[in-house]
Amino acid sequence: MTYADKYEMVCGVETHVEMATKTKIFCGCSTEFGGEQNTHVCPVCLGLPGVLPVLNREVVNLAIKAGLALNCEIADFSKFDRKNYYYPDLPKNYQTSQYDLPICKNGWLEISVDESKKRIGITRAHMEEDAGKLVHSGETITTSHSSGVDYNRTGVPLLEIVSEPDMRSIEEVLAYLEELVQIMEYAGISDCKMEQGSVRFDVNVSLRLKGRSKFGTRTETKNLNSFNSVRRCLEYELERQADILDEGGTIAQETRTWDEGKGMTLSLRSKEEAHDYRYFPEPDLVPLVIDRDWVEGIRAAMPELPSAKRLRLQSLGLSEYDAKVITSSKTMADYFDKALEKYHDAKTLANWVMGDLSGLLKANSCSFEDSPVTPVQLAGLLSLIQKGEISGKIGKTVIEEIYKTGKDSEIIVKEKGLIQISDEGALEKIMEEIISANPKSVADYQAGKENAIGFLVGQMMKATKGQANPGLVNKMLKERLSQ
Amino acid sequence: MEVFNKTIDDLHTLLVEKEISCTELTRGYLKHIRQSEEKVRAFLTVTEDMALAVAAKVDKKIANQESIGILEGLPTALKDNMCTEGIKTTCGSRILRNFVPPYNATVTEKLQEAGAVLLGKLNMDEFAMGSSTENSGFFPTANPWDVERVPGGSSGGSAASVAAGEVPFSLGSDTGGSIRQPAAFCGVVGLKPTYGAVSRYGLVAFASSLDQIGPITKTVRDNALVLNAIAGHDPKDTTSVPFHKPDYTQFLENDVQGLKIGIPKEFFGRGLQPEVEKVVRQAIVTLADLGAEIEECSLPHMEYAMPTYYIIAPAECSSNLARYDGVRYGYRAEAEDMIDMFKNTRAEGFGQEVKRRIMLGTYALSSGYYDAYYLKAQKVRTLIKQDFDQVFGKYDVLVSPTAPTPAYKIGEISDPLAIYMGDVYTIPVNLAGLPAISLPAGFVGGLPVGMQLIGKHFGEGILYRTAYAFEQNTGYHREVPAWIKEVG
């Protein structure tokens, strides 16, 4: 028995996305990941006495763009607020964030689970600064002899996107997260490098008896940094809550943390221990006034978003599934679109991109962005196949050669003598040899075993080292044997 | 050469005419500081070597027949809450007693660009919280007119140093009267500019929405000259305003004919010492004699200014001062764990008044109290601004006492509320973001009394015009404490 037999889950997610600006939100320091500790810092992001923040306009541009991509209302008047709490990774001991007047609100995105579509509401999205990173001498903060702080990340711009509690299954949650991350990537809001922690999730979840409308008491589990962690965390947390409810207990409203190693959530602080953040308007920054021209300018320059791209690919003949796979990563989709400019059979192209090329890249741990086979080269290869100059089978060899050598397919085909034999005269002699060498298969075919022809075609291909045009061979064999 | 009573123009002429070298001038002031400091104790840091190095450069320029700016080669000193690269900036607090900023405040840079010679950093109430400089984490500063009395505060060192002739001009900061009240107590001229006229970048924040840097000088003309050098929009401070900065000396006409002056009756009520009122009333008569039109007016919400200020300023300070936790810089207390380190650092590093205001502000912002305190205070602040907007529809300038009493004795007042009341006439001006100047208006029992002139937003010009006319027709600015002449 699982929780889902008796209960329905209710889930909302807060997502923190690091925005892809070159410089930090309130100073000119680099946002680049992985610099030597405390090298991307200045008096402003270190919060030295007397410094003042200056808002990076590019952060606002990206926040507006994100809001539009998530169908949000963009506020005419927005402001920053201080969220006050003490922690050594926070140099001012307050975070400059947005409280009651966020830049974006009331949006939605659409997910698709088991063929059915659903809108998930976006309550709000707001801008804020990231904190630094504690570096412990030991495993954890409690077991360490000492801890240092790396402030390189301090002041990297974040967009916090808060969903409505609209998700009712783990699948819906994952579909929401995948769609959200894709949108952020496509719109250029963030590079969404999960392994670098550029996207982090706080998951709010509760259970209620099926059929009830009133929400149960929720817990919030903070700082999950992969889809897999979210899935495992929810699986654990929902069972934990169900066990408590089954025993007639009550869920404590609390903040929890996910222990990746133990695979369980642990209580961090109760509602009573919750921070009083003492929000108040940031007096060091003037309010943000956003006029319609600003918003419309950004709307006009909005790139194609994943949902639109999927529809376009479907209209080109791709199945819904294939369209979803192709758009699942922006680099794959970009690659596909570039190849599509030179080679117009979308379905065949998709098969090669999802099949052979993906396989090659995966085997070499390479991304589509860095693929040694360029989109133009792939398009060239597929054109050769389409024109019948090489077979699809030879094509598989050629793509590996392109991958290895970087040469264009025409050159490889020429150098290796791989041009397809479509000359009936040349094939006829070989055909007669195969027929006389395989009397049993010939007899089988003539006795009505149609698939016996496949063996004969295979022999022909073998004899021509794969260069024979398989369609032509098939046709010739059929004609010859029905004589 | 006597340096204590020279104006900026006097000193500039001496340098240009090569009657004295910049190095000699600097040494002269440094000598005067050494002698005078035995009584006044205005300085927390004296930067003798750096000053002489700058002076030598100015001398080279003069020797090369290059022209020098009006402030070039002139000594100055800064309140110790303005960041100076490589020079300790303590904010008058034990918690920052060893803090050496790696960067300059914008005003520091501007004065450097103008060629001024920084002689040191000046004492103040800790983090600018106080009205007597008794809250300094190091030592109190004395009032040059009576060394048993306070110089006012929080820019007590800035006002006392100018009054004692230790520097011809200094900078102070004003959150609720911290330039004007010490200027009044010390018999000098202090301007709090319009909020946004001078960059706050590098000014260690007390209450961000109220803080403003301004000049403290002996004369009104000196004040305008210094404001010329420090005012203007700064891209590093988005609350600074891009405005057309005039040459403030253009307003220095000895003429107030037809000027409409309002006398807000709320600034002459209970608590105003009668002798002080008499001096200020007499000053108003002088202005009337010079041709100004005088009329009583009303700012009905002024009685709420004090409680409003004591919500907003502590609220902002509770957040602004959160960064002093011992992690990155400044004082760090020993402790078993992180939380205790935070607690001990702040318990040992901050003084009583700072702690009081942090607690007040933390409370006012707390969940469940925010609406009743902070939000309500912001609404009242708007009403106070509207009061001023209304009277400025009719008047060019408002006149009031700067403080209800002259300087009191060190240690005389221990009740914080009684001290807070000393800022009752200056606080409303900060809440409304207006410019105001305090200038010497007379004496009571040998102690200076200040008159406050309040102007419209960016109305510094008309304040200078009014103040200049008054100054030229009275001459209180020429008075100097007797002992200084002997030290001279």
Interface residues (C-beta under 8 A of the other chain):
Chain A: P43 L46 G47 L48 P49 G50 V51 L52 P53 V54 L55 R82 N84 Y86 P88 P91 K92 N93 Y94 V149 D276 R278 Y279 F280 P283 D284 L285 V286
Chain B: N81 M82 C83 T89 C91 L96 F99 P101 P102 Y103 A105 R200 Y201 G202 L203 V204 A205 A207 S208 S209 P235 K236 D237 T238 T239 A315 E316 S318 S319 A322 R323 D325 V327 R328 Y329 M338 F342 T362 L365 S366 S367 Y370 Y374
